[in-house]
Amino acid sequence: MRKSPGVTKGYTLVEAIMTIALLSIVMVSISPFARTAVMSWNLGDRKAELLQNARVGMEVITTNLRQAKRICKIPWNVAGDYVAVRNAYDNQTIVFFWNIATNPYYVGNTGLIHDNSLVMCTINNDTGTASAADCQNSLLAKSLSNFSIIFKNATGSEVVLPYRVDAMDILLNLSDPQGLVSDTVVLKSTVALRPSVRINETAWAGLSGRMIELAFNDAVTGFSTPSYVSVNKVLFQNSRETAWVSDSGDNSVSRIYWTGSAWTRTRITGFSSPQGIVANPNETSNGLEVAYVADTGNNRICRLTWSGSAWTSTALSTTTTDPTSGVVSAFSFNGPRSIVGGEYYGGRHTFWVADTANNMIDKGYYDSASGYYNISNVTYSGIAPRSITFINSGSYAGNTFIALTGTNEIGMETFNTTGSGGNILNFTSPWPMSGFSSPNSVSANAATSEVWVADTGRSRVAKVSFTGSLLLNLSGFSAPNTVSVAPINNQCWVADTGNNQIVRLDAEGNEEFRISGFTSTSAVGERL
């Protein structure tokens, strides 16, 4: 017996309606779960992305720090939210910083970079005062809730000077910029810096328009043509050495000192093409160091003293005493180019002068009885002494070396402290030493009695022994203007003028630093 077609059709319709109803009920119950599942997956993805961003940012930081030539700047107030390093070639400064308004490298909201971003800034201008065009800011990670660095030395103690840093503990906290992930991603890393040479004392370089402190990579602007720099080795101001600079293009001299947060310059005028300058470590005036300047254009040596509120420049009243007859007569300098502080004995603060146009080598000291600076000197025909350096300690104390540009030689004089009036002895064999061409600068190491020479005309740097032997003959320079040796380790800084760079050599003449981009480098000086 067959089923009725109408019955079959009705059954199918009812079944379909019931199925749809059941599916509706099921979908209503599934939808919240599906939305929750999708949101969970999204949040998981966001947290994974956040973690990946943090890892990428940390990897860039740690890689660059491990490869860095040296640390050149850390927060002076130990805020720990930035670090500046010199790259492996020492020709760029790289800064990692947290982009917040209180950070000195803050750039604000610019394109991809916003407040609280982790930023890497590459500065191609070696002066440390690059314009925006010289800087490249790169986003490493977004939405930091914290970025801090603890700077440590080799024993794990915290330090505040960049050249004391051996390791860094880095903490990086990132949050979700959309606020969907409530917790933060925290990454920690410790970076031990590679063993490398360092600038471990205050060192200054002079170039067109500015002075650069090399250890901190700081710039002091407003100069014209810095000619010579003297770094004070005894007195400190706010824990750092002061520096004196003669600016021949500006007819002024300047004192640079640390305020606790920045370098400040005090400019003193009234000179004419000043050249040599020295801060006397044994003489003070109202708590600050006394300085002497070779005021070349005015044919005088000036003494700079601190009154308590201002610097006063006084031209030295000088006499010379004949060691045989005892006759005292007036004395005048003529185009002095270089001056260095000599030894301190019998209550006397002494100095040596390369008295260029007089063809003289002068030694002076203050005579408290007469109130004059008494000068002992020796004249040599045509020597035109340009630079002078003095050994003030050790077995060879009292010996003075002079760059004789007029005769293309290096000379050595010995001051006889036992002779009547303090005679200067004549050149004795093997001095003067020949084979140079317009030597412009000499710098002696008291510990070894070796002398470094900027042999400008031959575009080389030489090192000679006390006995007149040529120890090093280094090429690769272009008209080097100045050398400055650190007696502690016999490192030598070179102002490589023709190549627009600063070079530091170790005791054996191996290159440690070659910092390029220093236009018209004219002077360099380290704490001696």
C-alpha positions in Angstrom: 0.0 0.0 0.0 1.5 3.4 -1.0 1.9 6.4 1.2 -0.2 9.5 0.3 1.9 12.1 -1.5 0.4 14.8 0.7 1.5 13.1 3.9 5.1 12.8 2.7 5.3 16.5 1.7 3.9 17.6 5.1 6.4 15.5 7.0 9.3 17.0 5.1 8.3 20.6 5.7 7.8 20.0 9.5 11.2 18.4 9.7 12.8 21.3 7.9 11.2 23.9 10.2 12.3 22.0 13.3 15.8 21.6 11.9 16.1 25.3 11.3 14.8 26.1 14.8 17.3 23.7 16.4 20.1 25.3 14.4 19.1 28.7 15.5 19.2 27.7 19.1 22.6 26.1 18.7 24.1 29.2 16.8 22.8 31.5 19.5 24.6 29.5 22.1 27.8 29.1 20.0 28.2 32.8 19.0 29.5 34.2 22.4 32.0 31.4 22.6 33.1 32.1 19.0 33.6 35.8 19.7 35.5 35.0 22.9 37.7 32.5 21.0 38.5 35.0 18.2 39.3 37.8 20.8 41.6 35.4 22.7 43.4 34.6 19.5 43.7 38.3 18.7 45.0 39.1 22.1 47.4 36.2 21.9 48.7 37.5 18.6 49.0 41.0 20.0 51.0 39.8 23.0 53.2 37.7 20.7 53.7 40.8 18.5 54.5 42.9 21.5 57.0 40.3 22.7 58.6 40.1 19.3 58.9 43.9 19.1 60.6 43.9 22.5 63.0 41.2 21.5 63.9 42.9 18.2 64.5 46.2 20.0 66.7 44.5 22.7 68.6 42.6 20.1 69.5 45.8 18.2 70.6 47.5 21.4 72.8 44.6 22.7 74.4 43.9 19.3 75.4 47.5 18.9 76.7 47.8 22.4 78.8 44.7 22.1 80.3 46.0 18.9 80.8 49.6 20.1 84.2 51.2 20.2 83.5 53.0 23.4 80.7 54.5 25.5 80.7 58.3 25.1 77.7 59.5 27.0 75.5 58.3 29.9 73.0 60.3 32.0 74.9 62.6 34.3 72.0 62.4 36.8 71.9 58.6 36.5 68.4 58.6 35.1 69.4 55.6 32.9 67.0 56.2 30.0 69.6 56.6 27.3 73.2 55.6 26.3 75.4 57.0 23.5 78.2 54.9 22.0 80.7 55.3 19.2 80.4 52.6 16.6 83.2 50.1 15.8 84.8 52.5 13.3 84.5 55.5 15.7 83.0 57.6 13.0 79.4 57.7 14.1 77.5 58.2 17.4 74.6 55.9 18.1 72.1 56.8 20.8 69.5 54.4 22.3 66.8 56.4 24.2 63.3 56.4 25.5 61.4 59.1 23.7 60.0 61.0 26.6 60.0 64.8 27.1 62.6 64.7 29.9 65.1 62.8 27.7 67.8 65.1 26.2 67.4 63.3 22.8 63.5 63.6 22.8 62.2 64.1 19.2 58.4 64.2 19.8 55.8 62.7 17.6 57.3 62.5 14.1 55.9 59.9 11.7 56.3 56.4 13.2 58.0 57.7 16.3 55.8 58.8 19.2 56.0 59.5 22.8 57.3 56.4 24.8 58.9 54.8 21.7 62.3 53.2 21.9 64.5 55.0 19.4 67.9 54.5 17.9 69.5 57.7 16.7 72.5 57.6 14.4 74.5 60.8 14.3 77.0 61.2 11.4 78.4 64.5 12.6 81.4 63.8 14.8 81.0 67.1 16.7 78.1 65.7 18.7 76.0 68.8 17.7 74.5 67.5 14.5 71.5 69.1 12.9 68.4 67.2 12.2 69.7 66.5 8.7 72.7 64.8 10.1 70.7 62.5 12.3 68.7 59.3 11.4 66.1 58.3 14.0 64.8 54.7 13.8 61.9 53.2 15.7 62.9 50.0 17.6 59.7 49.4 19.6 56.4 51.2 20.5 54.7 52.0 23.8 57.4 51.6 26.4 56.3 51.8 30.0 59.9 51.8 31.1 63.5 51.8 29.7 66.3 51.9 32.2 70.0 51.1 32.2 72.3 50.4 35.2 75.9 51.2 34.3 78.6 49.2 36.1 82.3 48.8 36.3 84.3 45.5 36.2 83.5 44.8 39.9 79.8 45.4 39.5 79.7 48.8 41.2 77.5 51.5 39.6 79.4 54.3 37.8 78.5 57.7 36.4 81.4 58.3 34.0 81.1 56.8 30.5 84.8 55.7 30.3 84.4 53.7 33.6 81.6 51.5 32.1 82.4 47.8 31.7 78.9 46.4 31.7 75.2 47.4 31.5 72.0 45.9 32.9 69.1 46.8 30.6 65.4 46.6 31.5 62.8 47.0 28.8 59.0 47.2 29.6 56.5 47.3 26.7 52.7 47.7 26.9 49.9 47.3 24.3 49.3 50.7 22.6 45.6 49.8 22.2 45.2 48.7 25.8 43.8 45.3 24.9 46.6 43.4 26.7 46.5 44.5 30.3 49.9 43.2 31.4 53.3 44.3 30.1 56.2 42.5 28.4 59.4 42.6 30.4 62.8 41.9 29.0 66.1 42.0 30.9 69.6 41.8 29.4 73.2 42.3 30.6 75.8 43.4 28.1 79.5 43.1 28.9 81.5 45.5 26.7 84.3 44.0 24.7 87.9 44.7 25.9 89.1 47.7 23.9 91.0 50.8 24.2 89.3 53.7 25.9 89.6 57.4 26.4 90.1 57.2 30.1 91.0 60.8 30.8 89.5 64.2 29.8 90.8 65.0 26.3 90.0 68.0 24.2 90.3 68.6 20.5 90.1 72.0 18.8 88.7 72.4 15.3 87.1 75.1 13.2 84.5 76.9 15.4 84.4 74.5 18.4 86.1 72.4 21.0 85.2 68.8 21.4 85.6 66.8 24.7 86.6 63.4 23.3 85.8 61.2 26.3 82.2 62.4 26.5 81.8 63.5 22.8 80.6 66.9 24.0 80.9 70.1 22.0 81.5 73.7 23.2 80.8 76.1 20.4 81.6 79.8 19.8 85.3 79.5 19.0 87.0 80.8 15.8 90.4 79.1 15.4 91.4 77.2 18.6 95.2 77.1 18.6 96.2 75.3 21.8 94.5 73.6 24.7 95.8 72.9 28.2 93.9 70.5 30.4 94.3 71.1 34.1 95.8 68.1 35.9 95.4 69.0 39.5 92.4 71.2 40.2 88.9 70.1 39.5 85.6 71.9 39.2 82.5 69.8 39.9 84.6 66.6 39.7 86.1 67.2 36.2 89.2 68.8 34.9 89.1 72.3 33.5 90.6 73.2 30.1 92.2 76.4 28.9 92.1 77.3 25.1 93.8 80.0 23.1 91.8 81.2 20.2 94.1 83.0 17.7 91.3 83.8 15.3 89.2 85.4 18.0 92.0 87.1 19.9 90.8 85.6 23.1 91.4 82.8 25.5 88.7 80.7 27.2 88.4 78.6 30.3 86.0 75.5 29.9 84.7 74.0 33.1 82.0 71.5 34.2 78.9 72.9 35.9 77.6 69.5 37.0 75.4 69.0 34.0 77.1 70.8 31.1 80.4 72.3 30.0 80.5 76.1 30.2 82.9 78.6 28.6 84.3 81.8 30.1 85.9 84.0 27.4 88.6 86.5 28.2 89.5 89.1 25.6 92.3 91.7 25.0 94.9 89.5 23.3 96.4 89.4 19.8 96.7 86.0 18.1 97.4 84.1 21.3 99.1 80.8 20.8 100.4 78.7 23.8 98.6 78.5 27.0 99.1 76.6 30.2 97.2 76.1 33.5 99.9 76.0 36.2 99.1 73.1 38.5 101.1 74.5 41.4 99.6 78.0 41.5 96.1 79.1 42.5 94.2 82.4 42.8 91.2 82.6 45.1 90.7 78.8 44.8 91.1 78.5 41.0 94.1 77.7 38.9 96.4 80.4 37.5 97.0 80.3 33.7 99.7 81.8 31.5 99.2 82.7 27.9 101.7 83.4 25.1 100.1 86.6 23.7 102.0 86.3 20.4 100.8 89.4 18.6 101.3 91.7 21.6 104.8 90.3 22.3 104.1 89.4 25.9 103.3 86.7 28.4 100.2 87.3 30.4 99.2 85.8 33.8 95.5 85.1 34.3 94.2 85.2 37.9 90.7 84.8 39.5 89.5 87.7 41.6 86.6 85.8 43.0 84.2 87.3 40.4 86.2 87.8 37.2 89.4 86.9 35.4 92.2 89.4 35.3 95.0 89.4 32.7 98.3 91.0 33.6 101.3 91.3 31.3 104.4 90.1 33.1 107.0 92.7 34.0 110.2 90.9 33.3 113.9 91.3 33.9 117.0 89.2 33.1 120.0 88.8 35.3 123.4 88.2 33.9 124.7 85.0 35.6 128.3 86.3 35.6 128.1 90.0 36.4 124.7 89.9 38.2 123.6 92.9 36.2 119.8 93.1 36.0 118.2 94.6 32.9 114.8 94.9 31.3 113.6 92.1 29.0 111.0 91.9 26.3 109.5 88.9 24.5 109.1 88.9 20.8 106.4 86.8 19.2 106.4 84.0 21.8 104.6 81.0 20.5 104.6 78.4 23.3 104.7 78.2 27.0 104.7 75.3 29.5 104.7 75.1 33.3 108.0 74.1 34.8 109.1 72.7 38.1 108.1 74.2 41.5 111.0 74.7 43.9 112.0 77.2 46.5 108.6 78.7 46.5 108.9 79.6 42.9 106.4 78.8 40.1 108.4 78.5 36.9 107.6 78.4 33.2 109.4 77.9 29.9 108.8 80.0 26.7 109.6 79.4 23.1 110.4 83.0 22.3 110.1 82.6 18.5 111.0 86.0 17.0 113.8 86.5 19.6 115.3 83.1 18.6 115.4 82.5 22.4 114.5 79.8 24.9 113.4 81.5 28.1 112.9 80.3 31.6 111.1 82.5 34.1 110.2 82.5 37.7 108.5 84.9 40.1 110.9 86.8 42.4 108.8 87.8 45.4 111.5 90.2 46.6 111.5 92.3 43.5 108.0 91.7 42.3 109.3 90.9 38.8 109.5 87.7 36.8 113.2 87.0 36.3 114.1 85.5 32.9 117.1 83.3 32.1 117.6 82.8 28.4 119.8 81.6 25.6 119.8 83.0 22.0 120.5 80.8 19.0 120.7 82.2 15.5 117.7 81.5 13.3 116.2 78.7 15.3 112.6 80.2 15.5 111.5 77.9 18.3 107.8 77.0 17.8 106.8 74.5 20.5 108.3 73.6 23.9 107.8 70.7 26.3 109.2 70.1 29.7 110.0 67.0 31.8 109.1 67.9 35.4 109.8 64.6 37.3 111.9 61.5 37.2 115.6 61.0 36.4 115.5 63.6 33.6 113.5 66.3 35.4 114.6 69.8 34.2 115.1 68.8 30.6 113.3 70.8 28.0 112.7 69.9 24.3 112.0 72.5 21.6 110.7 72.3 18.0 113.1 74.5 16.1 111.2 75.4 12.9 113.8 77.8 11.7 116.5 75.1 11.4 114.2 72.1 11.0 115.6 70.5 14.2 114.5 69.3 17.6 116.6 70.8 20.4 117.1 69.8 24.1 118.1 72.2 26.9 119.0 71.4 30.5 118.3 73.9 33.2 121.1 74.1 35.7 119.4 74.7 39.1 122.7 74.8 40.9 124.3 77.5 38.7 124.4 81.2 39.6 121.0 82.6 38.7 119.9 79.4 37.2 121.8 79.0 33.9 120.4 77.4 30.8 123.1 75.1 29.3 123.9 75.1 25.7 122.8 72.4 23.3 125.1 69.4 23.7 125.5 66.4 21.4 123.5 64.7 20.0 121.3 67.8 20.1 120.0 69.5 18.1 118.6 66.6 16.2 118.2 67.1 12.4 116.0 65.4 9.8 112.8 67.3 10.4 110.8 69.7 8.3 108.9 72.5 10.0 108.2 70.6 13.2 105.3 72.3 14.8 104.7 70.5 18.1 106.6 68.4 20.7 105.3 66.6 23.7 107.5 64.7 26.3 106.7 61.8 28.5 108.3 62.2 31.9 108.0 58.5 32.7 110.1 57.5 29.7 111.9 60.7 28.7 110.7 60.1 25.1 109.5 62.9 22.9 106.7 62.8 20.3 107.0 65.2 17.4 104.4 66.5 14.9 106.7 66.8 11.9 104.4 68.9 9.9 106.4 69.5 6.8 107.1 65.8 6.3 103.5 64.8 7.2 104.6 62.3 9.8 104.7 61.7 13.6 108.0 60.8 15.1 109.2 59.6 18.5 112.7 60.2 19.7 114.6 59.1 22.8 116.4 61.3 25.3 119.7 60.3 23.7 118.5 61.6 20.3 117.6 58.3 18.6 114.7 58.1 16.2 112.4 55.5 17.8 109.3 55.8 15.6 108.8 57.2 12.1 105.0 57.1 11.4 103.5 58.0 8.0 99.9 58.2 6.9 99.3 61.7 8.3 98.8 65.0 6.5 100.4 68.2 7.9 99.8 67.1 11.6 99.6 70.2 13.7 99.8 69.1 17.4 100.8 66.1 19.5 99.9 65.5 23.1 101.2 62.6 25.1 99.8 61.1 28.3 102.7 60.1 30.6 100.7 57.5 32.4 100.6 55.1 29.4 102.6 57.0 26.7 99.5 57.3 24.4 99.9 60.1 22.0 97.0 62.2 20.5 97.6 63.7 17.1 95.7 66.6 15.5 96.0 65.3 11.9 95.1 68.7 10.3 95.3 67.8 6.7 93.2 64.7 7.0 90.6 66.5 9.2 90.8 63.9 11.9 92.1 63.0 15.4 94.3 60.0 15.9 95.5 58.3 19.1 98.5 56.1 19.0 99.7 53.7 21.7 103.3 53.6 23.0 104.5 51.5 20.1 102.8 53.8 17.5 99.9 51.5 16.8 96.7 53.3 15.9 93.9 53.1 18.6 91.5 55.7 17.4 91.0 57.5 14.1 88.1 59.9 14.5 87.2 61.5 11.2 85.1 64.5 10.3 87.0 67.1 12.4 87.3 69.9 9.9 90.6 71.9 10.2 91.7 70.1 13.4 94.2 72.4 15.0 94.8 71.4 18.6 94.5 68.4 20.9 95.3 68.0 24.6 94.9 65.3 27.3 95.2 65.7 31.0 99.0 65.4 31.5 
